[in-house]
Every structure is written in C-alpha cells, then in structure tokens.
Amino acid sequence: MDYYAEPDPDPQPPSPRRGGSGLMIAAIVVLVLAAGGGAFAVVSSLTGNSTGEHSSSQPTPAAPTQPASSVPAATTTAPASHTPTASPSASKTAASTVAMSPSAAASHAAARVRTLLERYFAAINAHNYAAYSSLLDAQMQLNNPQSKFASGYATTRDSAEKITSIADTGAGGVAATVTFTSHQNPADSINNSSCTAWTITLYLQPQNGSYVIGVPPAGYRSVHQDCS
C-alpha cells in the first residue's frame, strides 16, 4: 500500500515550383519559331536593323532557344521558394510541477527544497527506484529497500503537489511540509480508496550543497483522507 516518509518535427520544405517558368519560356520559343519572319521583323525593328540584312538567318532556331535553357537554373536559386520552411522556435521550458506557498517561497532553502521535491514525485510517478533511492540518506535507504518501494507505489500517480511550509530544524536541516493527491488501485491504497489527499513532512538534511531525505522523528505520522 501507499506509504510516505512520494516537437512536431519541422515541416519539410515545399518542392520548388520550377516547371511553370520553363513551360512559359518553351511556349514563347514555339510561338517565335512559328511566327517566322513576322516575329523576326518585329525584333529587327526594335533594334534598328533592316529585315533585308538578316533575312538569311530567319529560319535559324538557335538564337531564341539559347536563353530558354538557362532560365530554370536561375529560378532554383530564388530565396523566396524557401520562405515557408523557417524552423519553429525552440520549445519553452516546462513549468515546475510543485507549487509553493508564499511563506515557503520566502525560505532561504526554497529553491533547493523544490528541486528535491520535483525529483521525488517524478521518481514515484515513474516507479523508478534508483532515482527515488538517490534522494534518501544512508539510513533511509536501508529503511526503504526496492521491495518496499515496489509494493508501496506500484500503481501510484501523484499530482497537485504544493509545499506549504519550510521550517529550520538545526544543523542546516529543514522540515518541508507538502500536500498532494495520490491516485492508485483501491487495493493498493492505505484507505482502500482510488484517490487519497495527503499531507506529509519530509525531514531534509544537507548533503553536497543540496538535500537528502532523512529519518523522521519518533512518533511522526502522515495525514491522509479519502478524496474519491
């Protein structure tokens, strides 16, 4: 039973629309070739040349077809075709799952206590004994072997965690009182309920600049009630 001493990938860039300009140019070439002398006469009049001087070159298709082959290559470098593919901004960092009362937040230990509690509840919800055990001091690890963890939290899912107070206990230690809700199979519950509202106090001891969970004092009891 329970016990508590708990990007869509980036979109693919659209394929460049290369065929439209190439087909248009090819159509112009065909019209120019079909027009024959009439089209050549128009071009000659615009450039100031007489039709008689270049009449022998009118049937030659090489001149109009040459620029058509170079136009598609130029269109592939147009930056506008890549505008829609800009990568989305980086995802935002998830907010803390453990809330804190104003009085608890005023404690000098608030940040370290919240970090430990986030790891504590995450380990229980993931049923990760190694992560859970790493938060306990040596005596608590002996008191809470993996078998006890597995039977106590097998179906547990905690939520609505809130640190309501943080009190100094001396020698750098603090007592953090936390409220939360656990959901579990009724058969695994301390009160045969699928939903239990808890108030617990964790007695934290300093270690390597952080805290670990120490043994509670004699006579300590958690508070719980049915919330299903």
C-alpha positions as CSV (number, residue, x, y, z in Angstrom):
1,M,0.0,0.0,0.0
2,D,1.0,3.7,-0.2
3,Y,3.4,4.9,2.3
4,Y,5.1,8.3,2.6
5,A,8.1,9.0,4.9
6,E,6.4,10.5,-2.6
7,P,8.2,18.9,-31.5
8,D,6.4,18.1,-34.3
9,P,9.2,17.7,-36.3
10,D,10.0,20.6,-38.5
11,P,7.8,20.7,-41.6
12,Q,9.5,19.6,-44.8
13,P,10.2,22.4,-47.2
14,P,7.8,22.5,-50.2
15,S,9.3,21.5,-53.5
16,P,10.4,24.5,-55.6
17,R,7.9,25.3,-58.4
18,R,10.3,25.1,-61.3
19,G,8.1,23.8,-64.1
20,G,5.9,26.9,-64.6
21,S,8.5,29.3,-65.8
22,G,10.2,26.7,-68.0
23,L,6.9,25.8,-69.8
24,M,6.1,29.5,-70.3
25,I,9.5,30.1,-71.9
26,A,9.2,27.0,-74.1
27,A,5.8,28.3,-75.3
28,I,7.3,31.6,-76.2
29,V,10.0,29.8,-78.2
30,V,7.4,27.8,-80.1
31,L,5.5,31.0,-80.9
32,V,8.6,32.7,-82.1
33,L,9.6,29.8,-84.3
34,A,6.0,29.6,-85.6
35,A,5.9,33.3,-86.4
36,G,9.0,33.0,-88.6
37,G,9.8,36.1,-90.5
38,G,7.0,38.2,-88.9
39,A,8.5,37.8,-85.4
40,F,12.0,38.5,-86.7
41,A,10.8,41.6,-88.4
42,V,9.4,42.9,-85.1
43,V,12.7,42.2,-83.3
44,S,14.7,43.8,-86.0
45,S,12.5,47.0,-86.0
46,L,13.1,47.3,-82.2
47,T,16.9,47.0,-82.6
48,G,17.1,49.3,-85.6
49,N,18.2,46.7,-88.1
50,S,16.5,46.1,-91.5
51,T,15.0,42.8,-92.3
52,G,17.0,42.6,-95.6
53,E,20.3,42.4,-93.8
54,H,19.4,39.4,-91.7
55,S,16.9,37.6,-93.8
56,S,19.2,34.6,-94.3
57,S,19.2,34.0,-90.5
58,Q,15.4,33.9,-90.0
59,P,14.9,30.1,-90.1
60,T,17.7,29.6,-87.6
61,P,16.2,28.4,-84.2
62,A,19.4,28.5,-82.2
63,A,19.1,32.2,-81.2
64,P,15.7,32.1,-79.4
65,T,16.3,28.6,-77.8
66,Q,19.6,29.5,-76.1
67,P,18.3,31.7,-73.3
68,A,15.5,29.2,-72.5
69,S,17.9,26.6,-71.3
70,S,19.5,29.0,-68.7
71,V,16.2,30.3,-67.1
72,P,15.3,27.2,-65.0
73,A,18.8,27.2,-63.4
74,A,18.3,30.8,-62.3
75,T,14.9,30.1,-60.7
76,T,16.3,27.3,-58.5
77,T,18.4,29.9,-56.6
78,A,15.4,32.2,-55.8
79,P,15.3,32.5,-51.9
80,A,11.6,33.2,-52.0
81,S,10.8,29.5,-52.5
82,H,12.3,28.7,-49.1
83,T,10.5,31.3,-47.1
84,P,7.7,29.0,-45.7
85,T,10.3,26.5,-44.3
86,A,11.7,28.5,-41.4
87,S,12.2,26.3,-38.4
88,P,9.8,26.9,-35.5
89,S,11.1,28.5,-32.3
90,A,12.6,26.3,-29.6
91,S,10.0,24.8,-27.3
92,K,9.5,26.5,-24.0
93,T,10.9,25.1,-20.8
94,A,8.2,23.2,-18.8
95,A,7.0,24.9,-15.6
96,S,7.6,23.4,-12.2
97,T,5.1,20.7,-11.2
98,V,5.5,21.5,-7.5
99,A,3.7,24.7,-6.3
100,M,4.8,26.7,-3.2
101,S,3.0,28.8,-0.7
102,P,4.2,32.4,-0.2
103,S,5.6,31.6,3.2
104,A,7.5,28.6,1.9
105,A,8.9,30.6,-1.0
106,A,10.3,33.1,1.4
107,S,12.6,30.5,2.9
108,H,16.3,30.6,2.2
109,A,16.0,26.9,1.3
110,A,13.0,27.2,-1.1
111,A,14.8,26.6,-4.4
112,R,16.7,23.5,-3.1
113,V,13.6,22.1,-1.4
114,R,11.5,22.5,-4.6
115,T,14.2,20.8,-6.7
116,L,14.3,17.8,-4.4
117,L,10.5,17.5,-4.3
118,E,10.2,17.6,-8.0
119,R,12.7,14.8,-8.3
120,Y,10.9,12.9,-5.5
121,F,7.5,13.0,-7.1
122,A,8.9,12.3,-10.6
123,A,10.7,9.2,-9.3
124,I,7.5,7.8,-7.7
125,N,5.3,8.5,-10.7
126,A,7.9,6.8,-13.0
127,H,8.2,3.9,-10.5
128,N,12.0,4.5,-10.7
129,Y,13.5,3.1,-7.5
130,A,17.1,4.1,-8.4
131,A,16.0,7.8,-8.8
132,Y,14.0,7.6,-5.6
133,S,16.8,5.9,-3.5
134,S,19.3,8.6,-4.6
135,L,17.2,11.2,-2.7
136,L,17.5,9.3,0.6
137,D,20.2,9.4,3.2
138,A,22.0,6.1,4.1
139,Q,19.6,5.2,6.9
140,M,16.5,5.9,4.8
141,Q,17.9,3.8,2.0
142,L,18.2,0.9,4.5
143,N,14.7,1.5,5.7
144,N,13.3,1.7,2.2
145,P,14.5,-1.2,0.0
146,Q,13.3,-1.7,-3.5
147,S,10.8,-4.4,-2.5
148,K,9.1,-1.9,-0.2
149,F,9.1,0.8,-2.8
150,A,7.7,-1.6,-5.4
151,S,4.8,-2.7,-3.2
152,G,4.1,0.8,-1.9
153,Y,4.0,2.7,-5.2
154,A,3.2,0.0,-7.8
155,T,0.0,1.8,-9.1
156,T,0.6,5.3,-7.6
157,R,0.3,8.5,-9.5
158,D,0.8,11.8,-7.6
159,S,-0.5,15.2,-8.6
160,A,-1.3,18.7,-7.2
161,E,1.9,18.9,-5.1
162,K,2.3,22.0,-3.0
163,I,5.0,22.9,-0.4
164,T,3.1,24.7,2.3
165,S,5.9,25.4,4.8
166,I,9.6,25.0,5.3
167,A,11.0,25.1,8.8
168,D,14.6,25.0,10.0
169,T,15.4,22.0,12.2
170,G,19.0,22.9,13.1
171,A,22.4,21.8,11.7
172,G,21.4,23.0,8.3
173,G,18.4,20.8,8.0
174,V,14.8,21.7,7.2
175,A,11.3,20.2,7.5
176,A,9.2,20.6,4.3
177,T,5.5,20.0,4.7
178,V,3.8,19.1,1.4
179,T,0.2,18.5,0.3
180,F,-0.7,16.4,-2.7
181,T,-3.2,13.9,-4.1
182,S,-2.4,10.3,-5.0
183,H,-4.4,8.0,-7.3
184,Q,-3.9,4.3,-7.2
185,N,-5.8,1.0,-7.3
186,P,-8.0,0.9,-4.2
187,A,-6.5,-2.4,-3.2
188,D,-3.0,-0.7,-3.0
189,S,-4.3,2.3,-1.0
190,I,-3.8,2.9,2.7
191,N,-7.5,3.6,3.0
192,N,-9.0,1.4,0.2
193,S,-9.6,4.4,-2.0
194,S,-8.6,5.2,-5.6
195,C,-7.9,8.8,-4.5
196,T,-6.2,10.0,-1.3
197,A,-5.4,13.5,-0.2
198,W,-2.1,13.6,1.7
199,T,-0.2,16.0,4.0
200,I,3.3,14.8,4.8
201,T,6.5,16.3,6.2
202,L,9.9,15.4,4.8
203,Y,12.9,15.9,7.1
204,L,15.8,17.0,4.8
205,Q,19.4,17.0,5.6
206,P,22.1,19.0,3.8
207,Q,24.4,17.0,1.5
208,N,26.8,18.2,-1.2
209,G,25.1,21.6,-1.5
210,S,21.7,20.0,-1.8
211,Y,19.3,18.0,0.5
212,V,18.6,14.3,1.0
213,I,15.6,12.9,2.9
214,G,16.4,11.8,6.4
215,V,14.7,9.7,9.0
216,P,11.6,11.4,10.5
217,P,11.5,11.9,14.3
218,A,9.9,9.3,16.5
219,G,6.1,9.5,16.6
220,Y,5.9,11.1,13.1
221,R,2.6,10.3,11.3
222,S,1.4,11.5,7.8
223,V,-2.1,12.8,7.4
224,H,-4.4,11.4,4.7
225,Q,-8.1,11.2,3.8
226,D,-10.3,9.8,1.1
227,C,-10.9,12.1,-1.9
228,S,-12.6,9.8,-4.4
